[in-house]
């Protein structure tokens, strides 16, 4: 392998790994915030907010499961759009 090829492989792999870490961390943070919202709403006696938090958390979890089964583990970031499109494509492959 030439030096250019090695650099390209390392760069793409690094971007893909960083994008994966980014998406795992933000997904976990989003689910944690939703779970906290649900618990606090229950403690405070706000049933409507608790139901909303549970519904949003369920939809986010269902989307993650669907994406895993389709073979695209991180199709989007639930909290921000900082991950580059090229890094997302690396994960899909």
OpenMM code with the backbone's topology and positions (N, CA, C; nanometers):
from openmm import Vec3, app, unit

residues = "UNK UNK UNK UNK UNK UNK UNK UNK UNK UNK UNK UNK UNK UNK UNK UNK UNK UNK UNK UNK UNK UNK UNK UNK UNK UNK UNK UNK UNK UNK UNK UNK UNK UNK UNK UNK UNK UNK UNK UNK UNK UNK UNK UNK UNK UNK UNK UNK UNK UNK UNK UNK UNK UNK UNK UNK UNK UNK UNK UNK UNK UNK UNK UNK UNK UNK UNK UNK UNK UNK UNK UNK UNK UNK UNK UNK UNK UNK UNK UNK UNK UNK UNK UNK UNK UNK UNK UNK UNK UNK UNK UNK UNK".split()
positions = [
    Vec3(0.0834, -0.1182, 0.0000),
    Vec3(0.0000, 0.0000, 0.0000),
    Vec3(0.0877, 0.1243, 0.0000),
    Vec3(0.0418, 0.2189, -0.0707),
    Vec3(0.1162, 0.3444, -0.0729),
    Vec3(0.0824, 0.4271, 0.0506),
    Vec3(0.1631, 0.5253, 0.0756),
    Vec3(0.1421, 0.6122, 0.1909),
    Vec3(0.0103, 0.6878, 0.1803),
    Vec3(-0.0246, 0.7303, 0.0601),
    Vec3(-0.1498, 0.8041, 0.0400),
    Vec3(-0.2695, 0.7147, 0.0729),
    Vec3(-0.2648, 0.5903, 0.0288),
    Vec3(-0.3746, 0.4972, 0.0563),
    Vec3(-0.3886, 0.4720, 0.2056),
    Vec3(-0.2768, 0.4526, 0.2718),
    Vec3(-0.2791, 0.4291, 0.4168),
    Vec3(-0.3374, 0.5500, 0.4889),
    Vec3(-0.2967, 0.6691, 0.4489),
    Vec3(-0.3506, 0.7907, 0.5119),
    Vec3(-0.5010, 0.8019, 0.4905),
    Vec3(-0.5456, 0.7699, 0.3705),
    Vec3(-0.6896, 0.7793, 0.3411),
    Vec3(-0.7691, 0.6795, 0.4251),
    Vec3(-0.7217, 0.5575, 0.4341),
    Vec3(-0.7912, 0.4554, 0.5138),
    Vec3(-0.7975, 0.4973, 0.6601),
    Vec3(-0.6868, 0.5467, 0.7137),
    Vec3(-0.6850, 0.5900, 0.8535),
    Vec3(-0.7764, 0.7093, 0.8767),
    Vec3(-0.7790, 0.8032, 0.7829),
    Vec3(-0.8639, 0.9218, 0.7981),
    Vec3(-1.0115, 0.8841, 0.7955),
    Vec3(-1.0496, 0.7980, 0.7017),
    Vec3(-1.1899, 0.7570, 0.6916),
    Vec3(-1.2298, 0.6758, 0.8140),
    Vec3(-1.1436, 0.5852, 0.8586),
    Vec3(-1.1745, 0.5044, 0.9760),
    Vec3(-1.1852, 0.5905, 1.1009),
    Vec3(-1.0985, 0.6889, 1.1136),
    Vec3(-1.1022, 0.7778, 1.2292),
    Vec3(-1.2304, 0.8597, 1.2294),
    Vec3(-1.2672, 0.9135, 1.1138),
    Vec3(-1.3922, 0.9906, 1.1054),
    Vec3(-1.5122, 0.9035, 1.1388),
    Vec3(-1.5134, 0.7828, 1.0880),
    Vec3(-1.6246, 0.6921, 1.1166),
    Vec3(-1.6329, 0.6568, 1.2641),
    Vec3(-1.5177, 0.6303, 1.3251),
    Vec3(-1.5157, 0.5984, 1.4685),
    Vec3(-1.5612, 0.7177, 1.5516),
    Vec3(-1.5142, 0.8368, 1.5157),
    Vec3(-1.5559, 0.9563, 1.5897),
    Vec3(-1.7054, 0.9824, 1.5731),
    Vec3(-1.7574, 0.9609, 1.4535),
    Vec3(-1.9010, 0.9790, 1.4317),
    Vec3(-1.9814, 0.8772, 1.5122),
    Vec3(-1.9331, 0.7534, 1.5183),
    Vec3(-2.0027, 0.6512, 1.5969),
    Vec3(-2.0053, 0.6875, 1.7446),
    Vec3(-1.8908, 0.7301, 1.7974),
    Vec3(-1.8846, 0.7711, 1.9382),
    Vec3(-1.9775, 0.8893, 1.9623),
    Vec3(-1.9768, 0.9846, 1.8710),
    Vec3(-2.0631, 1.1026, 1.8830),
    Vec3(-2.2105, 1.0617, 1.8894),
    Vec3(-2.2525, 0.9753, 1.7994),
    Vec3(-2.3929, 0.9366, 1.7929),
    Vec3(-2.4344, 0.8511, 1.9126),
    Vec3(-2.3465, 0.7628, 1.9572),
    Vec3(-2.3781, 0.6823, 2.0751),
    Vec3(-2.3929, 0.7721, 2.1972),
    Vec3(-2.3016, 0.8659, 2.2125),
    Vec3(-2.3066, 0.9559, 2.3286),
    Vec3(-2.4306, 1.0448, 2.3259),
    Vec3(-2.4633, 1.1001, 2.2113),
    Vec3(-2.5798, 1.1893, 2.2059),
    Vec3(-2.7106, 1.1120, 2.2194),
    Vec3(-2.7160, 0.9910, 2.1654),
    Vec3(-2.8368, 0.9094, 2.1824),
    Vec3(-2.8567, 0.8728, 2.3287),
    Vec3(-2.7476, 0.8348, 2.3950),
    Vec3(-2.7564, 0.8023, 2.5377),
    Vec3(-2.7980, 0.9247, 2.6184),
    Vec3(-2.7432, 1.0396, 2.5846),
    Vec3(-2.7793, 1.1630, 2.6561),
    Vec3(-2.9264, 1.1972, 2.6345),
    Vec3(-2.9742, 1.1806, 2.5122),
    Vec3(-3.1151, 1.2108, 2.4840),
    Vec3(-3.2077, 1.1180, 2.5615),
    Vec3(-3.1756, 0.9885, 2.5643),
    Vec3(-3.2595, 0.8950, 2.6391),
    Vec3(-3.2536, 0.9225, 2.7891),
    Vec3(-3.1361, 0.9604, 2.8399),
    Vec3(-3.1230, 0.9943, 2.9822),
    Vec3(-3.2089, 1.1159, 3.0167),
    Vec3(-3.2045, 1.2183, 2.9330),
    Vec3(-3.2841, 1.3393, 2.9577),
    Vec3(-3.4334, 1.3057, 2.9548),
    Vec3(-3.4744, 1.2232, 2.8592),
    Vec3(-3.6157, 1.1849, 2.8525),
    Vec3(-3.6576, 1.1024, 2.9737),
    Vec3(-3.5706, 1.0117, 3.0182),
    Vec3(-3.6022, 0.9325, 3.1376),
    Vec3(-3.6117, 1.0218, 3.2611),
    Vec3(-3.5205, 1.1174, 3.2725),
    Vec3(-3.5250, 1.2107, 3.3857),
    Vec3(-3.6519, 1.2955, 3.3807),
    Vec3(-3.6884, 1.3415, 3.2623),
    Vec3(-3.8115, 1.4194, 3.2456),
    Vec3(-3.9325, 1.3375, 3.2901),
    Vec3(-3.9352, 1.2093, 3.2508),
    Vec3(-4.0448, 1.1205, 3.2880),
    Vec3(-4.0542, 1.1051, 3.4398),
    Vec3(-3.9421, 1.0766, 3.5053),
    Vec3(-3.9414, 1.0553, 3.6505),
    Vec3(-3.9803, 1.1826, 3.7248),
    Vec3(-3.9222, 1.2942, 3.6861),
    Vec3(-3.9540, 1.4211, 3.7530),
    Vec3(-4.1014, 1.4565, 3.7333),
    Vec3(-4.1541, 1.4308, 3.6153),
    Vec3(-4.2957, 1.4594, 3.5898),
    Vec3(-4.3860, 1.3723, 3.6764),
    Vec3(-4.3479, 1.2453, 3.6930),
    Vec3(-4.4274, 1.1576, 3.7789),
    Vec3(-4.4236, 1.2043, 3.9240),
    Vec3(-4.3044, 1.2399, 3.9721),
    Vec3(-4.2903, 1.2858, 4.1104),
    Vec3(-4.3706, 1.4134, 4.1324),
    Vec3(-4.3685, 1.5025, 4.0353),
    Vec3(-4.4396, 1.6299, 4.0480),
    Vec3(-4.5900, 1.6158, 4.0249),
    Vec3(-4.6330, 1.5006, 3.9774),
    Vec3(-4.7748, 1.4784, 3.9555),
    Vec3(-4.8269, 1.5287, 3.8223),
    Vec3(-4.7393, 1.5492, 3.7266),
    Vec3(-4.7801, 1.5958, 3.5938),
    Vec3(-4.7906, 1.4757, 3.4998),
    Vec3(-4.9060, 1.4142, 3.4995),
    Vec3(-4.9242, 1.2919, 3.4210),
    Vec3(-4.9104, 1.3177, 3.2712),
    Vec3(-4.9590, 1.4308, 3.2244),
    Vec3(-4.9506, 1.4617, 3.0816),
    Vec3(-4.8071, 1.4726, 3.0336),
    Vec3(-4.7235, 1.5394, 3.1117),
    Vec3(-4.5823, 1.5507, 3.0743),
    Vec3(-4.5131, 1.4153, 3.0817),
    Vec3(-4.5482, 1.3335, 3.1808),
    Vec3(-4.4878, 1.2005, 3.1925),
    Vec3(-4.5235, 1.1148, 3.0720),
    Vec3(-4.6479, 1.1226, 3.0286),
    Vec3(-4.6907, 1.0458, 2.9111),
    Vec3(-4.6185, 1.0958, 2.7861),
    Vec3(-4.6031, 1.2265, 2.7740),
    Vec3(-4.5309, 1.2829, 2.6592),
    Vec3(-4.3854, 1.2372, 2.6585),
    Vec3(-4.3200, 1.2421, 2.7743),
    Vec3(-4.1800, 1.1986, 2.7836),
    Vec3(-4.1670, 1.0513, 2.7492),
    Vec3(-4.2591, 0.9693, 2.7980),
    Vec3(-4.2554, 0.8266, 2.7673),
    Vec3(-4.2758, 0.8021, 2.6180),
    Vec3(-4.3675, 0.8760, 2.5570),
    Vec3(-4.3937, 0.8586, 2.4136),
    Vec3(-4.2734, 0.8996, 2.3293),
    Vec3(-4.2131, 1.0134, 2.3624),
    Vec3(-4.0958, 1.0595, 2.2861),
    Vec3(-3.9792, 0.9629, 2.3043),
    Vec3(-3.9567, 0.9160, 2.4264),
    Vec3(-3.8505, 0.8186, 2.4518),
    Vec3(-3.8729, 0.6887, 2.3776),
    Vec3(-3.9974, 0.6438, 2.3733),
    Vec3(-4.0304, 0.5214, 2.3005),
    Vec3(-4.0061, 0.5382, 2.1511),
    Vec3(-4.0441, 0.6524, 2.0960),
    Vec3(-4.0203, 0.6776, 1.9534),
    Vec3(-3.8714, 0.6824, 1.9210),
    Vec3(-3.7923, 0.7463, 2.0083),
    Vec3(-3.6478, 0.7530, 1.9861),
    Vec3(-3.5852, 0.6142, 1.9932),
    Vec3(-3.6270, 0.5338, 2.0915),
    Vec3(-3.5749, 0.3976, 2.1032),
    Vec3(-3.6179, 0.3124, 1.9838),
    Vec3(-3.7423, 0.3274, 1.9403),
    Vec3(-3.7902, 0.2509, 1.8248),
    Vec3(-3.7130, 0.2876, 1.6981),
    Vec3(-3.6814, 0.4147, 1.6815),
    Vec3(-3.6030, 0.4575, 1.5652),
    Vec3(-3.4630, 0.3975, 1.5698),
    Vec3(-3.4039, 0.3917, 1.6870),
    Vec3(-3.2705, 0.3317, 1.7004),
    Vec3(-3.2744, 0.1837, 1.6659),
    Vec3(-3.3756, 0.1130, 1.7141),
    Vec3(-3.3889, -0.0305, 1.6844),
    Vec3(-3.4126, -0.0514, 1.5350),
    Vec3(-3.4997, 0.0294, 1.4748),
    Vec3(-3.5252, 0.0176, 1.3311),
    Vec3(-3.3987, 0.0397, 1.2505),
    Vec3(-3.3232, 0.1409, 1.2890),
    Vec3(-3.2002, 0.1713, 1.2165),
    Vec3(-3.0993, 0.0578, 1.2300),
    Vec3(-3.0917, -0.0045, 1.3470),
    Vec3(-3.0006, -0.1174, 1.3659),
    Vec3(-3.0381, -0.2344, 1.2758),
    Vec3(-3.1647, -0.2625, 1.2634),
    Vec3(-3.2086, -0.3775, 1.1835),
    Vec3(-3.1945, -0.3537, 1.0345),
    Vec3(-3.2067, -0.2304, 0.9920),
    Vec3(-3.1922, -0.1981, 0.8503),
    Vec3(-3.0450, -0.1998, 0.8108),
    Vec3(-2.9561, -0.1872, 0.9086),
    Vec3(-2.8137, -0.1887, 0.8805),
    Vec3(-2.7518, -0.0511, 0.8780),
    Vec3(-2.8263, 0.0486, 0.9184),
    Vec3(-2.7732, 0.1847, 0.9260),
    Vec3(-2.7795, 0.2271, 1.0720),
    Vec3(-2.6760, 0.1972, 1.1503),
    Vec3(-2.6859, 0.2166, 1.2948),
    Vec3(-2.7024, 0.3601, 1.3417),
    Vec3(-2.6543, 0.4571, 1.2670),
    Vec3(-2.6625, 0.5954, 1.3127),
    Vec3(-2.7065, 0.6858, 1.1985),
    Vec3(-2.8335, 0.6791, 1.1567),
    Vec3(-2.8768, 0.7577, 1.0415),
    Vec3(-2.8814, 0.9064, 1.0684),
    Vec3(-2.8955, 0.9458, 1.1922),
    Vec3(-2.8988, 1.0882, 1.2252),
    Vec3(-2.8643, 1.1042, 1.3721),
    Vec3(-2.8328, 1.2224, 1.4087),
    Vec3(-2.8019, 1.2539, 1.5478),
    Vec3(-2.9277, 1.3136, 1.6104),
    Vec3(-2.9754, 1.2590, 1.7221),
    Vec3(-3.1000, 1.3092, 1.7793),
    Vec3(-3.0897, 1.4476, 1.8418),
    Vec3(-2.9689, 1.4953, 1.8696),
    Vec3(-2.9558, 1.6218, 1.9409),
    Vec3(-2.8892, 1.7334, 1.8620),
    Vec3(-2.8072, 1.6996, 1.7633),
    Vec3(-2.7390, 1.8064, 1.6895),
    Vec3(-2.7015, 1.7589, 1.5499),
    Vec3(-2.6465, 1.8485, 1.4718),
    Vec3(-2.6100, 1.8147, 1.3337),
    Vec3(-2.4611, 1.8357, 1.3094),
    Vec3(-2.3795, 1.8142, 1.4117),
    Vec3(-2.2364, 1.8396, 1.3977),
    Vec3(-2.1627, 1.7326, 1.3174),
    Vec3(-2.2110, 1.6084, 1.3169),
    Vec3(-2.1400, 1.5025, 1.2451),
    Vec3(-2.1467, 1.5291, 1.0953),
    Vec3(-2.0345, 1.5144, 1.0306),
    Vec3(-2.0291, 1.5413, 0.8870),
    Vec3(-2.0941, 1.4295, 0.8082),
    Vec3(-2.1459, 1.4634, 0.6934),
    Vec3(-2.2134, 1.3655, 0.6085),
    Vec3(-2.1190, 1.2531, 0.5666),
    Vec3(-1.9948, 1.2841, 0.5376),
    Vec3(-1.8983, 1.1822, 0.4984),
    Vec3(-1.8744, 1.0805, 0.6081),
    Vec3(-1.8740, 1.1266, 0.7322),
    Vec3(-1.8544, 1.0358, 0.8445),
    Vec3(-1.9746, 0.9429, 0.8585),
    Vec3(-2.0940, 0.9936, 0.8330),
    Vec3(-2.2134, 0.9093, 0.8396),
    Vec3(-2.2088, 0.8013, 0.7322),
    Vec3(-2.1636, 0.8376, 0.6132),
    Vec3(-2.1553, 0.7394, 0.5056),
    Vec3(-2.0552, 0.6302, 0.5410),
    Vec3(-1.9480, 0.6655, 0.6095),
    Vec3(-1.8484, 0.5667, 0.6503),
    Vec3(-1.9120, 0.4636, 0.7426),
    Vec3(-1.9983, 0.5074, 0.8324),
    Vec3(-2.0614, 0.4146, 0.9253),
    Vec3(-2.1569, 0.3221, 0.8511),
    Vec3(-2.2271, 0.3745, 0.7513),
    Vec3(-2.3236, 0.2942, 0.6769),
    Vec3(-2.2575, 0.1794, 0.6020),
    Vec3(-2.1341, 0.1936, 0.5641),
    Vec3(-2.0677, 0.0914, 0.4832),
    Vec3(-2.0172, -0.0162, 0.5664),
] * unit.nanometer
topology = app.Topology()
chain = topology.addChain("A")
for resn in residues:
    res = topology.addResidue(resn, chain)
    for name in ("N", "CA", "C"):
        topology.addAtom(name, app.Element.getBySymbol(name[0]), res)
